[in-house]
Amino acid sequence: MQSIIELISNISTIIFSFLKEITEEEIEKNIAYIKREEWFQAYLKDDKYNELIFNNIKVRHIIGTFNIKKMSRSRYHRKHQKRIERAMVKYS
């Protein structure tokens, strides 16, 4: 049951994230916030992933969709961390 709810949540997040207009300011604000995370710092140190973070429109859009106020919730944080990881693999 929980996996069904999680699937619906993921689908709705994807749909709504593409409907929302993301600004460069939101993207930069979110990058500044997640730069504090060790897992994100590892991406920044890798030239290939660093290039994606700062130049790939799709990866930047995913980062821009995060709600920083919700990032303190571990479940929300893990979900979006996985979204970034999948995007890095997909677009690299």
N, C-alpha and C positions, 0 to 999 in steps of 0.2 A: 504494500500500500504506500509506504513512504517513497519507494522508488518511482511510483506513478506521480505522486505529488511533486517530487523533485524534477521529473521529466517535464511536467506541465510548467513548473516554475522556470526551468531553463528555456523552454520554448517561448514563454511570455517575455522573458528578459531579452531574448534575441529579437523578437518582433518589435517590442517597444523601444529597444535601443536603436533600431534603424529608423523608427518613426521620429525620434527626437533629433532635433538639430543640435549638433555638437559644435561648440566653438573652439577655436585654438586656445583660448584662455582656459577653458575647462580642461582641455587635454594637458596643458602645461601645469595647471594646478594639481591635477591628479598624478602626473609624473613626479612632481616635487614631493607629493605626499608618499607615494610608494617607493621613492628612492631610499627611504629609511629602512626598507625591508631587505634582509640579507638575500633572499631569493631573487629580488629584482636587481640588486647590486651585481649579482653574478651575471645577469644579462647585460648590464651596462659595461662590464669589463670585457665581455666577448665582442669583438669588432663586428662580427656578422649580425648579432642580435642588437647591438647598439645602433647599427645602421637601420634596422627594421623599426626600432622604437622611435627614431627621430625622422625617418623618411617614408615609411610605408603607411599609406593613408588608411588602410584597413586596420592595421595594428593600432595606430593612433586613435582611430574611431572607437575601438574596443576599450582602450584605456580611458577615453573621454566619457564613456557611458557610466563609469563607476560613480556611486554616491559616497563621497568621503565620510559623511556622517554615519553611514552604515558599515564602514570598513572596520570599525571596532568590534563588530559582531564576528565571531570566529567562523561561523558557517558562511556568511556573506563574503568574508575575506577569502576563505578557501575556494569558494565557487569562482570568484573573479581571478584568483591566482591561477586556477586551472584554465580559465578562458585565455589568459595571456599566454600560458605555456602552450596550449594547443595552437594559438595563432602564430607563435614563434616557430613552431615546428612546421606548420602548414605553409607559411610564407617564406621560410628560409631556403 
